[in-house]
Amino acid sequence: MKLDRTIRTIIVDDEDLARQVIREMLKTHPEIEIVGECANGFDAVKAVTELSRKRRCITVQNLALLILGGIGRQRFWSVSQFSNTLLNGG
């Protein structure tokens, strides 16, 4: 059985342009699979909870979101079964 080394990634930012730029940068790396995009923290928590049931994901996220910003999500994930590696951008 071959081990899947794809890095499953969710992009979280409230700015469409920022998500687009991050998406285009990540697309240049074949080992990264973008499995979701969210515009606010609540949607990010739902996406990570759902998508991490199969296999863990990482998030590339804006810490300064207006709705459930990065720090709030980090607190949620640090006590949940879906703790993920977080790559935080401001």
N, CA, C and O atoms as a GROMACS GRO file, in nm:
protein
  360
    1MET      N    1   0.083  -0.118   0.000
    1MET     CA    2   0.000   0.000   0.000
    1MET      C    3   0.088   0.125   0.000
    1MET      O    4   0.177   0.139   0.084
    2LYS      N    5   0.064   0.214  -0.093
    2LYS     CA    6   0.142   0.337  -0.104
    2LYS      C    7   0.088   0.443  -0.008
    2LYS      O    8  -0.032   0.465   0.001
    3LEU      N    9   0.178   0.508   0.064
    3LEU     CA   10   0.141   0.612   0.158
    3LEU      C   11   0.113   0.742   0.084
    3LEU      O   12   0.195   0.788   0.004
    4ASP      N   13  -0.003   0.801   0.109
    4ASP     CA   14  -0.040   0.928   0.046
    4ASP      C   15   0.026   1.042   0.122
    4ASP      O   16  -0.006   1.067   0.238
    5ARG      N   17   0.116   1.111   0.057
    5ARG     CA   18   0.188   1.221   0.121
    5ARG      C   19   0.135   1.358   0.081
    5ARG      O   20   0.199   1.460   0.105
    6THR      N   21   0.018   1.360   0.020
    6THR     CA   22  -0.042   1.487  -0.019
    6THR      C   23  -0.075   1.570   0.106
    6THR      O   24  -0.126   1.517   0.205
    7ILE      N   25  -0.045   1.696   0.100
    7ILE     CA   26  -0.074   1.788   0.210
    7ILE      C   27  -0.210   1.851   0.183
    7ILE      O   28  -0.224   1.937   0.096
    8ARG      N   29  -0.311   1.807   0.259
    8ARG     CA   30  -0.447   1.858   0.242
    8ARG      C   31  -0.456   1.995   0.312
    8ARG      O   32  -0.424   2.008   0.430
    9THR      N   33  -0.500   2.095   0.238
    9THR     CA   34  -0.492   2.234   0.285
    9THR      C   35  -0.624   2.306   0.269
    9THR      O   36  -0.693   2.291   0.168
   10ILE      N   37  -0.660   2.384   0.371
   10ILE     CA   38  -0.778   2.471   0.367
   10ILE      C   39  -0.728   2.615   0.377
   10ILE      O   40  -0.650   2.648   0.466
   11ILE      N   41  -0.774   2.699   0.285
   11ILE     CA   42  -0.737   2.841   0.284
   11ILE      C   43  -0.847   2.919   0.356
   11ILE      O   44  -0.965   2.905   0.324
   12VAL      N   45  -0.808   3.002   0.454
   12VAL     CA   46  -0.904   3.078   0.531
   12VAL      C   47  -0.865   3.226   0.530
   12VAL      O   48  -0.763   3.264   0.588
   13ASP      N   49  -0.945   3.307   0.463
   13ASP     CA   50  -0.922   3.452   0.462
   13ASP      C   51  -1.052   3.519   0.420
   13ASP      O   52  -1.125   3.466   0.335
   14ASP      N   53  -1.082   3.633   0.478
   14ASP     CA   54  -1.206   3.702   0.445
   14ASP      C   55  -1.196   3.786   0.317
   14ASP      O   56  -1.296   3.840   0.271
   15GLU      N   57  -1.078   3.796   0.261
   15GLU     CA   58  -1.057   3.871   0.137
   15GLU      C   59  -1.048   3.776   0.019
   15GLU      O   60  -0.962   3.688   0.017
   16ASP      N   61  -1.136   3.794  -0.080
   16ASP     CA   62  -1.134   3.708  -0.200
   16ASP      C   63  -0.998   3.711  -0.269
   16ASP      O   64  -0.946   3.607  -0.309
   17LEU      N   65  -0.941   3.830  -0.283
   17LEU     CA   66  -0.812   3.843  -0.351
   17LEU      C   67  -0.702   3.768  -0.276
   17LEU      O   68  -0.618   3.703  -0.339
   18ALA      N   69  -0.702   3.776  -0.145
   18ALA     CA   70  -0.600   3.705  -0.067
   18ALA      C   71  -0.613   3.554  -0.086
   18ALA      O   72  -0.512   3.486  -0.104
   19ARG      N   73  -0.736   3.502  -0.083
   19ARG     CA   74  -0.756   3.359  -0.107
   19ARG      C   75  -0.709   3.320  -0.246
   19ARG      O   76  -0.650   3.214  -0.265
   20GLN      N   77  -0.736   3.405  -0.343
   20GLN     CA   78  -0.696   3.378  -0.482
   20GLN      C   79  -0.543   3.373  -0.494
   20GLN      O   80  -0.489   3.282  -0.557
   21VAL      N   81  -0.475   3.468  -0.434
   21VAL     CA   82  -0.328   3.472  -0.440
   21VAL      C   83  -0.269   3.348  -0.371
   21VAL      O   84  -0.178   3.284  -0.424
   22ILE      N   85  -0.321   3.316  -0.254
   22ILE     CA   86  -0.271   3.198  -0.182
   22ILE      C   87  -0.297   3.072  -0.264
   22ILE      O   88  -0.209   2.986  -0.275
   23ARG      N   89  -0.417   3.061  -0.321
   23ARG     CA   90  -0.452   2.945  -0.404
   23ARG      C   91  -0.354   2.930  -0.520
   23ARG      O   92  -0.304   2.820  -0.546
   24GLU      N   93  -0.325   3.040  -0.589
   24GLU     CA   94  -0.234   3.034  -0.704
   24GLU      C   95  -0.093   2.996  -0.661
   24GLU      O   96  -0.026   2.921  -0.732
   25MET      N   97  -0.048   3.045  -0.546
   25MET     CA   98   0.085   3.009  -0.497
   25MET      C   99   0.091   2.860  -0.461
   25MET      O  100   0.187   2.792  -0.495
   26LEU      N  101  -0.013   2.811  -0.393
   26LEU     CA  102  -0.012   2.671  -0.351
   26LEU      C  103  -0.027   2.575  -0.468
   26LEU      O  104   0.024   2.463  -0.463
   27LYS      N  105  -0.096   2.618  -0.573
   27LYS     CA  106  -0.116   2.532  -0.690
   27LYS      C  107   0.016   2.496  -0.758
   27LYS      O  108   0.023   2.397  -0.831
   28THR      N  109   0.120   2.574  -0.736
   28THR     CA  110   0.248   2.548  -0.799
   28THR      C  111   0.323   2.432  -0.731
   28THR      O  112   0.428   2.388  -0.778
   29HIS      N  113   0.268   2.382  -0.621
   29HIS     CA  114   0.331   2.273  -0.546
   29HIS      C  115   0.244   2.148  -0.560
   29HIS      O  116   0.137   2.140  -0.500
   30PRO      N  117   0.288   2.051  -0.638
   30PRO     CA  118   0.205   1.933  -0.664
   30PRO      C  119   0.173   1.850  -0.540
   30PRO      O  120   0.077   1.773  -0.541
   31GLU      N  121   0.251   1.864  -0.436
   31GLU     CA  122   0.225   1.787  -0.315
   31GLU      C  123   0.114   1.847  -0.228
   31GLU      O  124   0.072   1.786  -0.130
   32ILE      N  125   0.066   1.966  -0.264
   32ILE     CA  126  -0.040   2.034  -0.188
   32ILE      C  127  -0.172   2.020  -0.261
   32ILE      O  128  -0.182   2.052  -0.380
   33GLU      N  129  -0.273   1.973  -0.188
   33GLU     CA  130  -0.409   1.962  -0.242
   33GLU      C  131  -0.497   2.060  -0.165
   33GLU      O  132  -0.511   2.048  -0.043
   34ILE      N  133  -0.558   2.154  -0.234
   34ILE     CA  134  -0.649   2.249  -0.170
   34ILE      C  135  -0.784   2.180  -0.160
   34ILE      O  136  -0.848   2.152  -0.261
   35VAL      N  137  -0.827   2.152  -0.036
   35VAL     CA  138  -0.952   2.078  -0.015
   35VAL      C  139  -1.066   2.168   0.030
   35VAL      O  140  -1.180   2.123   0.041
   36GLY      N  141  -1.037   2.297   0.054
   36GLY     CA  142  -1.142   2.388   0.094
   36GLY      C  143  -1.094   2.530   0.105
   36GLY      O  144  -0.974   2.557   0.120
   37GLU      N  145  -1.191   2.621   0.097
   37GLU     CA  146  -1.165   2.764   0.116
   37GLU      C  147  -1.279   2.820   0.200
   37GLU      O  148  -1.395   2.785   0.179
   38CYS      N  149  -1.245   2.907   0.293
   38CYS     CA  150  -1.345   2.966   0.381
   38CYS      C  151  -1.318   3.115   0.396
   38CYS      O  152  -1.204   3.160   0.392
   39ALA      N  153  -1.426   3.190   0.415
   39ALA     CA  154  -1.415   3.335   0.428
   39ALA      C  155  -1.429   3.382   0.573
   39ALA      O  156  -1.415   3.501   0.601
   40ASN      N  157  -1.455   3.290   0.665
   40ASN     CA  158  -1.464   3.331   0.806
   40ASN      C  159  -1.431   3.212   0.896
   40ASN      O  160  -1.424   3.098   0.850
   41GLY      N  161  -1.412   3.241   1.021
   41GLY     CA  162  -1.369   3.140   1.116
   41GLY      C  163  -1.471   3.032   1.143
   41GLY      O  164  -1.435   2.915   1.160
   42PHE      N  165  -1.600   3.068   1.148
   42PHE     CA  166  -1.703   2.966   1.172
   42PHE      C  167  -1.702   2.861   1.061
   42PHE      O  168  -1.708   2.741   1.088
   43ASP      N  169  -1.695   2.907   0.936
   43ASP     CA  170  -1.690   2.814   0.823
   43ASP      C  171  -1.563   2.730   0.827
   43ASP      O  172  -1.564   2.613   0.790
   44ALA      N  173  -1.454   2.790   0.873
   44ALA     CA  174  -1.327   2.716   0.883
   44ALA      C  175  -1.337   2.604   0.985
   44ALA      O  176  -1.290   2.493   0.959
   45VAL      N  177  -1.398   2.630   1.099
   45VAL     CA  178  -1.415   2.527   1.201
   45VAL      C  179  -1.499   2.413   1.145
   45VAL      O  180  -1.466   2.296   1.165
   46LYS      N  181  -1.609   2.446   1.076
   46LYS     CA  182  -1.694   2.342   1.015
   46LYS      C  183  -1.617   2.261   0.912
   46LYS      O  184  -1.625   2.138   0.909
   47ALA      N  185  -1.542   2.330   0.826
   47ALA     CA  186  -1.467   2.262   0.720
   47ALA      C  187  -1.361   2.170   0.778
   47ALA      O  188  -1.348   2.055   0.735
   48VAL      N  189  -1.286   2.218   0.874
   48VAL     CA  190  -1.180   2.135   0.934
   48VAL      C  191  -1.242   2.014   1.005
   48VAL      O  192  -1.190   1.903   0.994
   49THR      N  193  -1.352   2.036   1.075
   49THR     CA  194  -1.418   1.926   1.144
   49THR      C  195  -1.462   1.819   1.045
   49THR      O  196  -1.441   1.700   1.068
   50GLU      N  197  -1.523   1.861   0.936
   50GLU     CA  198  -1.571   1.766   0.835
   50GLU      C  199  -1.457   1.701   0.758
   50GLU      O  200  -1.454   1.578   0.744
   51LEU      N  201  -1.364   1.781   0.708
   51LEU     CA  202  -1.258   1.728   0.622
   51LEU      C  203  -1.154   1.646   0.698
   51LEU      O  204  -1.088   1.561   0.640
   52SER      N  205  -1.138   1.672   0.827
   52SER     CA  206  -1.037   1.600   0.906
   52SER      C  207  -1.086   1.463   0.951
   52SER      O  208  -1.009   1.388   1.010
   53ARG      N  209  -1.210   1.431   0.924
   53ARG     CA  210  -1.259   1.297   0.962
   53ARG      C  211  -1.189   1.190   0.880
   53ARG      O  212  -1.163   1.080   0.930
   54LYS      N  213  -1.158   1.221   0.755
   54LYS     CA  214  -1.090   1.125   0.668
   54LYS      C  215  -0.940   1.128   0.692
   54LYS      O  216  -0.876   1.024   0.708
   55ARG      N  217  -0.884   1.248   0.693
   55ARG     CA  218  -0.741   1.267   0.710
   55ARG      C  219  -0.715   1.411   0.750
   55ARG      O  220  -0.782   1.502   0.700
   56ARG      N  221  -0.623   1.432   0.838
   56ARG     CA  222  -0.596   1.568   0.888
   56ARG      C  223  -0.563   1.665   0.777
   56ARG      O  224  -0.512   1.627   0.671
   57CYS      N  225  -0.592   1.793   0.803
   57CYS     CA  226  -0.565   1.902   0.710
   57CYS      C  227  -0.480   2.006   0.782
   57CYS      O  228  -0.472   2.007   0.905
   58ILE      N  229  -0.419   2.091   0.705
   58ILE     CA  230  -0.360   2.212   0.763
   58ILE      C  231  -0.441   2.329   0.710
   58ILE      O  232  -0.512   2.318   0.611
   59THR      N  233  -0.430   2.441   0.779
   59THR     CA  234  -0.496   2.563   0.733
   59THR      C  235  -0.393   2.672   0.710
   59THR      O  236  -0.297   2.686   0.786
   60VAL      N  237  -0.414   2.747   0.606
   60VAL     CA  238  -0.339   2.870   0.581
   60VAL      C  239  -0.443   2.978   0.607
   60VAL      O  240  -0.541   2.989   0.533
   61GLN      N  241  -0.422   3.057   0.711
   61GLN     CA  242  -0.529   3.144   0.756
   61GLN      C  243  -0.483   3.282   0.798
   61GLN      O  244  -0.367   3.304   0.835
   62ASN      N  245  -0.576   3.372   0.789
   62ASN     CA  246  -0.557   3.508   0.835
   62ASN      C  247  -0.593   3.513   0.982
   62ASN      O  248  -0.705   3.478   1.020
   63LEU      N  249  -0.500   3.556   1.066
   63LEU     CA  250  -0.528   3.566   1.210
   63LEU      C  251  -0.626   3.678   1.244
   63LEU      O  252  -0.689   3.674   1.349
   64ALA      N  253  -0.639   3.776   1.157
   64ALA     CA  254  -0.717   3.894   1.189
   64ALA      C  255  -0.857   3.892   1.128
   64ALA      O  256  -0.912   3.998   1.096
   65LEU      N  257  -0.917   3.775   1.111
   65LEU     CA  258  -1.053   3.768   1.059
   65LEU      C  259  -1.150   3.835   1.155
   65LEU      O  260  -1.132   3.831   1.276
   66LEU      N  261  -1.253   3.897   1.100
   66LEU     CA  262  -1.354   3.962   1.184
   66LEU      C  263  -1.443   3.861   1.254
   66LEU      O  264  -1.483   3.883   1.368
   67ILE      N  265  -1.473   3.750   1.188
   67ILE     CA  266  -1.562   3.649   1.245
   67ILE      C  267  -1.480   3.529   1.289
   67ILE      O  268  -1.425   3.457   1.206
   68LEU      N  269  -1.471   3.508   1.419
   68LEU     CA  270  -1.392   3.402   1.481
   68LEU      C  271  -1.252   3.399   1.424
   68LEU      O  272  -1.215   3.311   1.346
   69GLY      N  273  -1.174   3.498   1.463
   69GLY     CA  274  -1.038   3.514   1.413
   69GLY      C  275  -0.948   3.398   1.450
   69GLY      O  276  -0.989   3.306   1.521
   70GLY      N  277  -0.826   3.403   1.403
   70GLY     CA  278  -0.731   3.294   1.416
   70GLY      C  279  -0.704   3.249   1.557
   70GLY      O  280  -0.691   3.129   1.582
   71ILE      N  281  -0.696   3.342   1.650
   71ILE     CA  282  -0.669   3.304   1.790
   71ILE      C  283  -0.785   3.223   1.846
   71ILE      O  284  -0.763   3.123   1.913
   72GLY      N  285  -0.907   3.265   1.818
   72GLY     CA  286  -1.024   3.190   1.864
   72GLY      C  287  -1.029   3.050   1.805
   72GLY      O  288  -1.063   2.954   1.874
   73ARG      N  289  -0.994   3.038   1.678
   73ARG     CA  290  -0.992   2.906   1.615
   73ARG      C  291  -0.881   2.821   1.675
   73ARG      O  292  -0.900   2.701   1.696
   74GLN      N  293  -0.767   2.880   1.701
   74GLN     CA  294  -0.657   2.804   1.761
   74GLN      C  295  -0.699   2.747   1.895
   74GLN      O  296  -0.668   2.632   1.926
   75ARG      N  297  -0.770   2.826   1.975
   75ARG     CA  298  -0.817   2.776   2.105
   75ARG      C  299  -0.914   2.660   2.085
   75ARG      O  300  -0.907   2.561   2.157
   76PHE      N  301  -1.003   2.673   1.987
   76PHE     CA  302  -1.097   2.564   1.959
   76PHE      C  303  -1.021   2.438   1.919
   76PHE      O  304  -1.046   2.330   1.974
   77TRP      N  305  -0.930   2.451   1.824
   77TRP     CA  306  -0.860   2.334   1.773
   77TRP      C  307  -0.764   2.274   1.875
   77TRP      O  308  -0.739   2.154   1.871
   78SER      N  309  -0.710   2.355   1.965
   78SER     CA  310  -0.613   2.301   2.060
   78SER      C  311  -0.680   2.207   2.160
   78SER      O  312  -0.611   2.125   2.221
   79VAL      N  313  -0.811   2.217   2.178
   79VAL     CA  314  -0.880   2.129   2.272
   79VAL      C  315  -0.968   2.027   2.200
   79VAL      O  316  -1.037   1.949   2.265
   80SER      N  317  -0.967   2.027   2.070
   80SER     CA  318  -1.054   1.936   1.995
   80SER      C  319  -0.974   1.819   1.940
   80SER      O  320  -0.851   1.819   1.942
   81GLN      N  321  -1.045   1.719   1.893
   81GLN     CA  322  -0.980   1.603   1.832
   81GLN      C  323  -0.927   1.634   1.695
   81GLN      O  324  -0.858   1.552   1.634
   82PHE      N  325  -0.958   1.754   1.644
   82PHE     CA  326  -0.918   1.791   1.509
   82PHE      C  327  -0.802   1.889   1.509
   82PHE      O  328  -0.788   1.967   1.415
   83SER      N  329  -0.719   1.889   1.612
   83SER     CA  330  -0.606   1.981   1.617
   83SER      C  331  -0.524   1.967   1.490
   83SER      O  332  -0.491   1.857   1.447
   84ASN      N  333  -0.491   2.080   1.432
   84ASN     CA  334  -0.420   2.083   1.305
   84ASN      C  335  -0.298   2.172   1.316
   84ASN      O  336  -0.289   2.258   1.403
   85THR      N  337  -0.206   2.148   1.226
   85THR     CA  338  -0.094   2.239   1.213
   85THR      C  339  -0.148   2.368   1.153
   85THR      O  340  -0.218   2.364   1.052
   86LEU      N  341  -0.116   2.481   1.212
   86LEU     CA  342  -0.168   2.608   1.163
   86LEU      C  343  -0.055   2.691   1.105
   86LEU      O  344   0.047   2.712   1.170
   87LEU      N  345  -0.073   2.738   0.985
   87LEU     CA  346   0.020   2.832   0.923
   87LEU      C  347  -0.050   2.966   0.924
   87LEU      O  348  -0.141   2.989   0.844
   88ASN      N  349  -0.010   3.053   1.011
   88ASN     CA  350  -0.084   3.177   1.032
   88ASN      C  351  -0.023   3.293   0.956
   88ASN      O  352   0.097   3.318   0.963
   89GLY      N  353  -0.107   3.363   0.883
   89GLY     CA  354  -0.067   3.484   0.815
   89GLY      C  355  -0.155   3.598   0.859
   89GLY      O  356  -0.273   3.577   0.889
   90GLY      N  357  -0.103   3.716   0.865
   90GLY     CA  358  -0.182   3.828   0.914
   90GLY      C  359  -0.222   3.923   0.808
   90GLY      O  360  -0.290   4.022   0.836
   0.00000   0.00000   0.00000
